[in-house]
Every structure is written in C-alpha cells, then in structure tokens.
C-alpha cells in the first residue's frame, strides 16, 4: 500500500467520499482529515434516512463485536447477507467495499445495489432540501464521481483484479483473532464452527460477490427530500472510464504528495458559504474570498 500523504493525515486508507469531495473542494478534504468536522443537522437527518432505508433489506448480525477483528468479521458477514438479499430479492443496501486505486487502499459503502434487466446497478442516495429536481453541475459531478468509483471498485472484484488474497494481505487478516465473547455469541446463534474464522468468512464474502448478475454501465443517483424523504429526482448516468481516469489521475497527485491541496477559486467561492471550516474561521482561502 502506498503511504503518500496518509501518514501526515493519520489515515490508513482513502475513502470514496474523500475522492468525491475533492470535486467540491480539495482543501476542505484536507481540513476534514486534520480537524474534526462538527456533524450538522443535515448530516444527522441524512444518516437517519440511510439507516431507515438500510433496515428495509439489511440483515444485521445480532452478536455485538468487542474488538476490531470482531467488527471486521461482522462487516464480512453482513456483506454476505447483502449479497444474498440482492440474489434473492433483487436489492441490497449498505455494502461495505474495499479496493485499490494507484496502490492506495480505498474504502467505502455502496448505498444500494439493484438488479434490473439482469444487471446489477449501483445506486447512490443523496438527501436534499429541494422539492423538485435540478442540481448544480458541481454537485452532480461530485455524486457522479462517487458512483463511478464504486462501479470501478466493484468491477475490479467481479473481474478478480482485486482478489481475496490482496484483501487478506492488505488487512493482515491472518493476524486477526476473534474475542472469546464474540465467538461464544456466534456459536449461540448457530454459526458453524468452520465459519467462526475471519479468513473463512472473508473468503465466503468474496465468493458471494461472484453470484451477482453482471455489473451495469448504468448508474443511478437518487435525490431524497430531507424532510419528506420522498424521491424528488432520479438521475441515470453511464459509466465513463476515460472521464473518471482523468479525474482520478488529478486527484491522486494530491494523495501521492505531488502537490498540495487545492482550494476552490475565487469565482467558485459561493461554495465556501456552506463550509464548516469557513464558519469556524479555519480556512484562510474562504476568509480571503468572503471576509
């Protein structure tokens, strides 16, 4: 795994959200890594909406994890349940995914996977205050990048470019041990002894990915009203590998420390008005633009 600027930012990986947010303001991404951003009311509402959507199809492991390896096991188990939901019911939500871009470990969570016309479509659910459609180009680009990166990562898994072995080695799975309390809980709910093993559950997870119908070139960005939670707009886009590569090549110049984080331009300073770091006077660029 490449380290780039990760050590400086105290991060072990790059998230898909990080990459998407670079299209809005890269300097804000940098600040959010070095300083904790306060959760807003909009963020809390968004999390609640996602949690409610998740409950409709998501099968949670009822055993509470105690240690990080326990959490790692739980994530793999729930990913398998999500795959089963997609295969059996045509829909799954909250799939935790990991991959590799330019030598960096990339992590994220796909909002929804939907089977349509024999293909698996990646869906990103976004909350908005709008009551009808129409989002600015910058916002649409950010959401498109996020959906396309997920599609890139998932296709790498399905085509076995990102393999179980790479996942196993990158995360040090062989060194992980489940806590006795967690093991006891797994046995109590009937998990087979041969599956009470992190390596075994992760291998089963990778095998479950291969059960899905082929990944679609169509991606869906769905906007949900933050108050009514109704769908106000559904945008369908096509995966564009060449367009995404240009964006990722530029983005990873920052992660590779080939350049510093770039702020928005003065012409784009309208974005600063809603920025948490501008509000707490931590962004010198926003202060210089807006005073």
C-alpha positions in Angstrom: 0.0 0.0 0.0 1.3 3.4 -0.9 1.5 5.9 2.0 1.7 9.2 0.2 0.1 11.9 2.5 -1.8 9.3 4.6 0.7 9.2 7.5 0.6 13.0 7.7 -3.2 12.9 7.8 -3.3 9.9 10.2 -5.2 7.8 7.8 -4.8 4.1 6.8 -6.8 4.5 3.6 -8.5 6.8 1.2 -12.3 6.8 1.3 -14.6 7.0 -1.8 -16.2 10.0 -0.1 -12.7 11.7 0.1 -12.3 11.2 -3.7 -15.8 12.5 -4.5 -15.4 15.5 -2.2 -12.2 16.6 -4.0 -14.5 17.6 -6.8 -16.2 20.1 -4.5 -13.2 21.4 -2.6 -9.9 19.6 -2.1 -8.7 21.9 0.6 -11.9 21.1 2.6 -11.0 17.3 2.3 -7.5 18.1 3.7 -9.0 20.1 6.6 -11.6 17.4 7.4 -8.7 14.9 7.7 -6.7 17.1 10.0 -9.5 18.6 12.1 -12.8 17.0 13.2 -15.8 18.5 11.4 -18.8 19.0 13.5 -21.9 17.0 12.5 -24.6 19.2 11.1 -28.4 18.8 11.4 -28.4 17.9 7.7 -25.8 15.2 8.3 -27.9 13.7 11.1 -31.0 13.7 9.0 -29.1 12.1 6.2 -27.8 9.3 8.5 -31.3 8.6 9.8 -32.7 8.3 6.2 -29.9 5.9 5.3 -30.5 3.9 8.4 -34.2 3.6 7.7 -33.5 2.5 4.1 -31.0 0.0 5.3 -33.5 -1.7 7.7 -35.8 -2.5 4.7 -33.4 -5.1 3.3 -30.4 -5.3 5.5 -29.8 -8.3 7.7 -27.6 -7.3 10.7 -25.5 -9.7 12.7 -27.1 -9.7 16.2 -23.9 -10.6 18.0 -22.2 -7.4 19.4 -18.5 -7.1 18.4 -15.9 -6.4 21.2 -12.7 -5.9 19.3 -11.7 -4.6 15.9 -11.3 -8.2 14.5 -14.9 -8.8 15.7 -16.1 -5.7 13.8 -14.1 -6.9 10.7 -15.9 -10.3 10.9 -19.3 -8.6 11.3 -18.8 -6.5 8.2 -17.9 -9.5 6.1 -20.9 -11.5 7.5 -23.3 -8.6 6.8 -21.9 -8.2 3.2 -22.7 -11.8 2.6 -26.3 -11.2 3.8 -26.5 -8.2 1.5 -25.3 -10.3 -1.5 -28.0 -12.9 -0.6 -30.6 -10.1 -0.5 -29.6 -9.0 -4.0 -29.6 -12.5 -5.4 -32.9 -13.5 -3.8 -34.8 -10.2 -3.8 -33.1 -8.0 -6.4 -32.0 -5.4 -3.9 -29.3 -4.9 -1.3 -28.1 -1.9 0.7 -25.1 -0.6 2.7 -22.4 -2.8 1.1 -19.0 -2.1 2.6 -16.4 -2.3 -0.1 -12.7 -2.2 -0.4 -10.3 -1.9 -3.3 -7.1 -0.5 -4.7 -6.5 2.6 -6.8 -3.0 3.7 -7.7 -1.6 1.5 -5.0 -3.8 3.0 -2.2 -6.3 1.1 -0.2 -9.8 2.6 -1.0 -12.8 2.0 1.3 -16.4 3.0 1.1 -20.0 1.9 1.4 -22.4 1.5 -1.5 -25.8 2.8 -0.7 -27.8 0.3 -2.8 -27.3 -2.4 -5.4 -30.4 -3.0 -7.6 -31.0 -5.8 -10.2 -32.6 -4.5 -13.3 -33.0 -6.3 -16.6 -30.5 -9.0 -15.5 -27.8 -6.5 -14.5 -26.6 -5.1 -11.1 -26.9 -1.3 -10.9 -25.1 0.8 -8.3 -27.4 3.4 -6.7 -26.3 6.5 -4.7 -28.9 8.0 -2.4 -28.4 11.7 -1.6 -30.6 13.9 0.6 -31.6 17.4 -0.5 -33.8 20.3 0.7 -35.1 20.6 -2.9 -38.7 19.6 -3.5 -38.1 19.0 -7.2 -35.2 18.1 -9.5 -32.3 20.2 -10.7 -28.9 20.2 -9.1 -25.9 22.3 -10.0 -23.2 20.9 -12.2 -20.6 20.8 -9.5 -22.8 18.8 -7.1 -23.8 16.4 -9.9 -20.1 15.9 -10.8 -19.2 15.1 -7.2 -22.0 12.5 -7.0 -21.1 11.0 -10.4 -17.5 10.6 -9.3 -18.7 8.7 -6.2 -21.0 6.4 -8.1 -18.3 5.7 -10.8 -15.6 4.9 -8.3 -17.9 2.4 -6.6 -18.6 0.8 -10.0 -14.8 0.7 -10.8 -14.0 -1.0 -7.5 -16.9 -3.5 -7.7 -16.0 -4.4 -11.3 -12.4 -5.0 -10.1 -13.7 -7.5 -7.6 -16.0 -9.3 -10.0 -13.2 -9.5 -12.6 -10.8 -10.7 -9.9 -8.4 -7.8 -10.4 -8.9 -7.1 -6.7 -8.7 -10.6 -5.1 -9.4 -12.2 -1.8 -5.6 -12.6 -1.4 -5.0 -8.9 -1.9 -7.7 -8.1 0.6 -6.4 -10.7 3.1 -2.8 -9.4 2.9 -3.7 -5.7 2.9 -5.7 -6.0 6.1 -3.5 -8.5 7.9 -6.4 -11.0 8.2 -4.1 -13.8 9.1 -3.1 -12.0 12.3 -6.6 -11.3 13.5 -8.2 -13.2 16.3 -11.8 -13.1 17.4 -12.6 -12.3 21.0 -13.9 -15.2 23.2 -17.1 -13.3 23.9 -17.8 -12.8 20.2 -17.0 -16.5 19.4 -19.4 -17.6 22.1 -22.1 -15.3 20.7 -21.6 -16.7 17.2 -22.0 -20.2 18.4 -25.2 -19.3 20.3 -26.9 -18.1 17.1 -25.8 -21.2 15.2 -22.8 -20.1 13.1 -20.9 -23.3 12.0 -17.6 -23.8 13.7 -15.7 -23.7 10.4 -17.1 -20.3 9.7 -16.1 -18.8 13.1 -12.9 -17.7 11.5 -12.1 -14.4 9.9 -10.3 -15.8 6.9 -13.2 -18.2 6.2 -15.9 -15.5 6.4 -13.9 -13.1 4.2 -13.3 -15.9 1.6 -17.0 -16.6 1.7 -17.7 -12.9 1.2 -15.6 -12.8 -2.0 -17.3 -15.9 -3.3 -20.7 -14.3 -2.7 -19.8 -11.4 -4.9 -19.5 -13.8 -7.9 -23.2 -14.8 -7.5 -24.4 -11.4 -8.7 -25.6 -10.6 -12.2 -23.0 -8.6 -14.3 -22.4 -5.1 -13.3 -24.3 -2.5 -15.3 -22.8 0.6 -17.1 -25.8 2.5 -15.9 -25.5 4.2 -12.5 -28.4 5.8 -10.5 -28.1 9.0 -8.4 -31.3 9.3 -6.4 -32.2 12.5 -4.6 -34.4 12.3 -1.5 -36.1 15.2 0.1 -34.6 15.7 3.5 -37.9 16.4 5.2 -40.5 14.3 3.4 -37.9 11.6 2.5 -39.7 11.3 -0.9 -37.7 10.8 -4.1 -37.6 14.2 -5.9 -35.2 13.2 -8.7 -33.6 10.1 -10.1 -30.7 10.7 -12.5 -29.3 7.9 -14.6 -25.8 8.2 -15.9 -23.4 6.0 -17.9 -20.1 4.8 -16.6 -17.4 6.8 -18.4 -13.9 5.2 -17.8 -12.0 7.8 -19.7 -13.7 10.7 -17.8 -13.1 9.1 -14.5 -9.5 8.3 -15.2 -8.8 12.0 -15.9 -10.3 12.9 -12.5 -8.5 10.2 -10.6 -5.2 11.0 -12.2 -5.6 14.6 -10.9 -6.9 13.6 -7.5 -4.1 11.1 -6.8 -1.5 13.8 -7.4 -2.6 15.1 -4.0 -2.7 11.7 -2.3 0.8 10.9 -3.7 2.1 14.3 -2.4 3.0 15.5 -5.8 1.1 18.7 -5.0 -0.6 20.4 -2.1 -4.4 20.5 -1.5 -6.1 23.0 -3.8 -8.9 25.3 -2.6 -11.8 26.5 -4.8 -11.1 29.5 -7.0 -12.5 33.0 -6.1 -15.1 32.5 -8.9 -16.3 29.4 -7.1 -16.2 31.0 -3.6 -20.0 30.6 -3.3 -19.2 27.0 -2.1 -17.4 28.5 0.9 -20.7 29.9 2.3 -21.9 26.5 3.5 -18.4 25.2 4.6 -18.0 24.3 8.3 -14.3 25.4 8.2 -15.2 28.8 6.9 -17.8 29.2 9.7 -15.2 28.4 12.3 -12.6 30.7 10.5 -10.2 27.8 9.8 -9.9 28.3 6.1 -7.7 31.1 5.1 -8.9 30.9 1.5 -12.6 31.3 2.4 -11.8 34.2 4.7 -9.8 35.9 1.9 -12.7 35.4 -0.5 -15.7 36.3 1.7 -14.0 38.3 4.5 
